[in-house]
Amino acid sequence: MKRITIDPITRLEGHGKIQIFLDTEGDVANAYLQIPELRGFERFCVGRPAEEMPRITNRICGVCPEAHHMAATKALDDLYGIEPSSAVQKLRELFYMAFYVTDHTTHFYALGGPDFVLGPDAPPAERNILGVIHKVGVEIGKQVIDCRMRNHGVIKLLGGRGVHPVAGLPGGWSKALSEEDRVKVEAIAKENVAFAQFSLKLFDDIVLGNKKYVDLVCSDAYSHSTYSMGMVDSSNRVNFYDGLIRVVDPEGKEVLLYHPKDYAEHIGERVEPWTYLKVPYLKDIGWQGYTDGADSGVYTATPLSRLNVSDSMATPLAQEAFERFYETLGTGKVDGRYRPVHFRLATHWARLVELLYAAERMLELSQDEEITDPNLRPQVTNTPRMGIGSVEAPRGTLTHHYTTDENGILTGVNLIVGTTNNYAAIAMSIKKAAMSLIHAGVIVTEGLLNRVEMAFRSYDPCMSCATHSLPGQMPLELTIRDADGNIIQELSQYVGSEA
Amino acid sequence: MEHKEKPKLAMYWASSCGGCEISVLNIGEHILTVDQVFDLVFFPCIADFKVSDVANYPDGYIDLCLFNGAIRNSENEETARLLRQKSKVMVAFGSCAYEGCIPALSNLTSKQATLATVYDDNPSLDNPEHIRPLEEAEVPEGMLDLPEFYDRVKTLDQVVPVDYTIPGCPPEPEQIWAILQVVVAAFTEGAPLPPPGAILGAGDRALCDECPLAREEKAVSRFYRPFEIDPEPGKCLLDQGIVCMGPATRNGCKALCPRVGMGCRGCYGPMEGVEDQGAKMLSAIASTIDVGDPADLDEEELERKIEEVVATLPDPAGTFYRFSMGHSLLRGARPEPEAVTEGGGS
């Protein structure tokens, strides 16, 4: 049996490795996404004081440390039985929105954007943020850098550090916002709203204005009908910071609406012998293997699925963008809600809708009277036992679950990390993209790397966290092996430029 | 290769979180300068099973390799060896590569305990057959292999010789840019590189030196956990009984955490001349403890008093060695899985 190995040097819980097996006919028999790394936070956090978790677990991911910081902080709220004041909630959410703006911006321009701005078949050496800058102009490149810098400034201002913030406390927050700084944050939020609108316009011009790209986005090769998961507020609108978890079926019907504390009743995690990463699925539906449809417990938790589970957006401009998204790509409404969109590449557009929401929400919060309240440290009196906290990380619903002794020393830690939710779906998308490009022994080498990469890039998997860095491309190598394991062909994104 | 030669820069992540890359990106527009000055080699294809571009480079082809992340598994180690061979200058970039960072807290437990917890003992697990990831797993279509998960987290210098170290979790962007300017001057104008073995992008004194909070070196009779006390603004946290690693930590970050009322956890590692950060912190803590007049106490009583106060610290090992476990002298002692792990209780 022939085997193709794609080894992306990617990040968070390790270097994702794609293995594609061909059958005797030369068609794709199966594809595996292996995560060859484990760091073991669930174990080595045991014995640590729970209040250190916001400062420990942010090291799970340096791209989304704010998400772990926040999920951990919320787990501490629950652990110590403290309902944070509305001032604390708002300040945390303001911080969190600044993070969403910078994270979604980075993904779109550095990672997802190059595929569209330059085209999926552009030379790999150009398919990066610098290529985007060359194509759309240095001015826009500087805007992207400015956007990241000003929002990382807000993260540092409110969280204490630009990467790996420290301000979260049980029921509280250690850093207050002065009026002087509030004015600055408000100005930044306004710039963010304008920047998000600009980014949506850019997507309109470049992608929606180009039939070839629209066809690509809507192609079957990048489509999967799965369950969608996301956090919603009490009006079933997208919320990143707090709410209930809603799950809709592939047709858009609500099947679950639960408090994050009940996650273990609904999510099961499988263990596979060929990967260090666990594979979650919906227990209510059951595990049927790596397959889509209403009978399969495979689900996704992405920007696209968050829009899919929501009735609407909580801010006006984002609502307009939301409607336009579904009017363009959707298939009408059921029960007054838009039916889900299952085109995985549309996740990039959904991300921009969320970018606009985060910017608008940040502006609202920066203008809130309570946002400069200096009283952010409540008394902690309850005896801790168990606490669960969830937020929407950019890459999916993030859950931290702690148990402690009566002194708040951790005795158990369970973490379901954003990207992990999507593990099964990502593997399926890779297989499908490979199947569309490999037939009867004919391997479409040109663009194969790019297209398979695009299949999982749309999820913005945290395995690729580090590809948020400058080159914005995933270094890939693909090896084709014959039945005896001999390498018969090698492809690399770098061969062209270096050989 | 035939066109004009720019120095070649590589940045690789082993077992890490990606925060080092984000910090590099946070140098802002300077990143465009970096792009102009260097040929960026952002790592191609360096896994264990194939002949990659990097493996094909001549030895010493890469001028500067910024290596972040710890050595957690066999693949990390093989990559570190390969990159060392291909790089003129190898830099341990950030706390993981330098001293193991937070993931090296894993060295307080064991591989078996870690695997048991992750794959067999969690409320959301559905693993009735007790499946574990295998270094070689058989699937219907063939075999799939995984790197070996090591017993312990190793630092980069425990695996290959390191030329320079840049501390921090992550290193602060201003410091990264300052270093890059020095390196650029060295490569473009022939300016000298720092002496081998140097720690770059940090000072050589204690963090307290650059902390704006006023320290009076007050004696404390107990320690407080961060949520047990609202610190008085402008005053040293340690003076108020809040654990802050400032006295045992190298300066260079401008005391970011204490500025927002949170104690330092020591991510810049020990200051110059200190080998073991945790031991240094323990002695700093001991000297802040209020024991009355030591002249009134015999040695035994003194020790007991100190122990009493230290007992109000919930997790000394996991706090004082939060970032430096990979380099700590504790590393010689291999604790049994269940023995030392839960130092704080449980």
Chai-1 contact restraints between the chains, C-beta under 6 A:
chainA,res_idxA,chainB,res_idxB,connection_type,confidence,min_distance_angstrom,max_distance_angstrom,comment,restraint_id
A,M1,B,E141,contact,1.0,0.0,6.0,A-B,restraint_1
A,M1,B,G142,contact,1.0,0.0,6.0,A-B,restraint_2
A,D7,B,A47,contact,1.0,0.0,6.0,A-B,restraint_3
A,I9,B,F43,contact,1.0,0.0,6.0,A-B,restraint_4
A,R11,B,W13,contact,1.0,0.0,6.0,A-B,restraint_5
A,R11,B,G18,contact,1.0,0.0,6.0,A-B,restraint_6
A,F21,B,E141,contact,1.0,0.0,6.0,A-B,restraint_7
A,A29,B,E141,contact,1.0,0.0,6.0,A-B,restraint_8
A,N30,B,E141,contact,1.0,0.0,6.0,A-B,restraint_9
A,P36,B,L146,contact,1.0,0.0,6.0,A-B,restraint_10
A,P36,B,P147,contact,1.0,0.0,6.0,A-B,restraint_11
A,L38,B,F149,contact,1.0,0.0,6.0,A-B,restraint_12
A,R39,B,P103,contact,1.0,0.0,6.0,A-B,restraint_13
A,G40,B,S106,contact,1.0,0.0,6.0,A-B,restraint_14
A,G40,B,T114,contact,1.0,0.0,6.0,A-B,restraint_15
A,E42,B,T117,contact,1.0,0.0,6.0,A-B,restraint_16
A,E42,B,V118,contact,1.0,0.0,6.0,A-B,restraint_17
A,R43,B,T109,contact,1.0,0.0,6.0,A-B,restraint_18
A,R43,B,A113,contact,1.0,0.0,6.0,A-B,restraint_19
A,R43,B,T114,contact,1.0,0.0,6.0,A-B,restraint_20
A,R43,B,T117,contact,1.0,0.0,6.0,A-B,restraint_21
A,F44,B,L105,contact,1.0,0.0,6.0,A-B,restraint_22
A,F44,B,S106,contact,1.0,0.0,6.0,A-B,restraint_23
A,F44,B,T109,contact,1.0,0.0,6.0,A-B,restraint_24
A,G47,B,T341,contact,1.0,0.0,6.0,A-B,restraint_25
A,G47,B,E342,contact,1.0,0.0,6.0,A-B,restraint_26
A,G47,B,G343,contact,1.0,0.0,6.0,A-B,restraint_27
A,G47,B,G344,contact,1.0,0.0,6.0,A-B,restraint_28
A,R48,B,D315,contact,1.0,0.0,6.0,A-B,restraint_29
A,R48,B,G318,contact,1.0,0.0,6.0,A-B,restraint_30
A,P49,B,P314,contact,1.0,0.0,6.0,A-B,restraint_31
A,P49,B,D315,contact,1.0,0.0,6.0,A-B,restraint_32
A,E51,B,P226,contact,1.0,0.0,6.0,A-B,restraint_33
A,E51,B,F227,contact,1.0,0.0,6.0,A-B,restraint_34
A,I56,B,I102,contact,1.0,0.0,6.0,A-B,restraint_35
A,R59,B,C17,contact,1.0,0.0,6.0,A-B,restraint_36
A,R59,B,I102,contact,1.0,0.0,6.0,A-B,restraint_37
A,C61,B,C17,contact,1.0,0.0,6.0,A-B,restraint_38
A,G62,B,C17,contact,1.0,0.0,6.0,A-B,restraint_39
A,G62,B,G18,contact,1.0,0.0,6.0,A-B,restraint_40
A,G62,B,G19,contact,1.0,0.0,6.0,A-B,restraint_41
A,G62,B,I22,contact,1.0,0.0,6.0,A-B,restraint_42
A,V63,B,G18,contact,1.0,0.0,6.0,A-B,restraint_43
A,V63,B,I22,contact,1.0,0.0,6.0,A-B,restraint_44
A,I145,B,G28,contact,1.0,0.0,6.0,A-B,restraint_45
A,I145,B,E29,contact,1.0,0.0,6.0,A-B,restraint_46
A,M149,B,G28,contact,1.0,0.0,6.0,A-B,restraint_47
A,H152,B,N26,contact,1.0,0.0,6.0,A-B,restraint_48
A,G160,B,L256,contact,1.0,0.0,6.0,A-B,restraint_49
A,G160,B,C257,contact,1.0,0.0,6.0,A-B,restraint_50
A,G160,B,V260,contact,1.0,0.0,6.0,A-B,restraint_51
A,R161,B,L256,contact,1.0,0.0,6.0,A-B,restraint_52
A,G162,B,N26,contact,1.0,0.0,6.0,A-B,restraint_53
A,V163,B,G19,contact,1.0,0.0,6.0,A-B,restraint_54
A,V163,B,I22,contact,1.0,0.0,6.0,A-B,restraint_55
A,V163,B,S23,contact,1.0,0.0,6.0,A-B,restraint_56
A,V163,B,P170,contact,1.0,0.0,6.0,A-B,restraint_57
A,V166,B,C257,contact,1.0,0.0,6.0,A-B,restraint_58
A,V166,B,M262,contact,1.0,0.0,6.0,A-B,restraint_59
A,A167,B,V260,contact,1.0,0.0,6.0,A-B,restraint_60
A,L169,B,F227,contact,1.0,0.0,6.0,A-B,restraint_61
A,P170,B,F227,contact,1.0,0.0,6.0,A-B,restraint_62
A,S174,B,V260,contact,1.0,0.0,6.0,A-B,restraint_63
A,S174,B,G261,contact,1.0,0.0,6.0,A-B,restraint_64
A,S174,B,M262,contact,1.0,0.0,6.0,A-B,restraint_65
A,K175,B,V260,contact,1.0,0.0,6.0,A-B,restraint_66
A,A264,B,P123,contact,1.0,0.0,6.0,A-B,restraint_67
A,A264,B,S124,contact,1.0,0.0,6.0,A-B,restraint_68
A,I267,B,S124,contact,1.0,0.0,6.0,A-B,restraint_69
A,G268,B,D126,contact,1.0,0.0,6.0,A-B,restraint_70
A,E269,B,S124,contact,1.0,0.0,6.0,A-B,restraint_71
A,E269,B,L125,contact,1.0,0.0,6.0,A-B,restraint_72
A,R270,B,D126,contact,1.0,0.0,6.0,A-B,restraint_73
A,V271,B,Y119,contact,1.0,0.0,6.0,A-B,restraint_74
A,V271,B,N127,contact,1.0,0.0,6.0,A-B,restraint_75
A,V271,B,I131,contact,1.0,0.0,6.0,A-B,restraint_76
A,P273,B,I131,contact,1.0,0.0,6.0,A-B,restraint_77
A,P273,B,L134,contact,1.0,0.0,6.0,A-B,restraint_78
A,P273,B,A137,contact,1.0,0.0,6.0,A-B,restraint_79
A,W274,B,A137,contact,1.0,0.0,6.0,A-B,restraint_80
A,W274,B,L144,contact,1.0,0.0,6.0,A-B,restraint_81
A,Y276,B,P133,contact,1.0,0.0,6.0,A-B,restraint_82
A,R377,B,D230,contact,1.0,0.0,6.0,A-B,restraint_83
A,V380,B,F227,contact,1.0,0.0,6.0,A-B,restraint_84
A,D405,B,G345,contact,1.0,0.0,6.0,A-B,restraint_85
A,D405,B,S346,contact,1.0,0.0,6.0,A-B,restraint_86
A,N407,B,G345,contact,1.0,0.0,6.0,A-B,restraint_87
A,I409,B,G344,contact,1.0,0.0,6.0,A-B,restraint_88
A,I409,B,G345,contact,1.0,0.0,6.0,A-B,restraint_89
A,I409,B,S346,contact,1.0,0.0,6.0,A-B,restraint_90
A,T411,B,S346,contact,1.0,0.0,6.0,A-B,restraint_91
A,N414,B,N122,contact,1.0,0.0,6.0,A-B,restraint_92
A,N414,B,P123,contact,1.0,0.0,6.0,A-B,restraint_93
A,C465,B,G18,contact,1.0,0.0,6.0,A-B,restraint_94
A,A466,B,W13,contact,1.0,0.0,6.0,A-B,restraint_95
A,A466,B,G18,contact,1.0,0.0,6.0,A-B,restraint_96
A,A466,B,E21,contact,1.0,0.0,6.0,A-B,restraint_97
A,S469,B,E21,contact,1.0,0.0,6.0,A-B,restraint_98
A,S469,B,L25,contact,1.0,0.0,6.0,A-B,restraint_99
A,P471,B,F42,contact,1.0,0.0,6.0,A-B,restraint_100
A,P475,B,F43,contact,1.0,0.0,6.0,A-B,restraint_101
A,P475,B,P44,contact,1.0,0.0,6.0,A-B,restraint_102
A,E477,B,C45,contact,1.0,0.0,6.0,A-B,restraint_103
A,T479,B,K50,contact,1.0,0.0,6.0,A-B,restraint_104
A,S492,B,C45,contact,1.0,0.0,6.0,A-B,restraint_105
A,Y494,B,P44,contact,1.0,0.0,6.0,A-B,restraint_106
A,Y494,B,D53,contact,1.0,0.0,6.0,A-B,restraint_107
A,E498,B,D53,contact,1.0,0.0,6.0,A-B,restraint_108
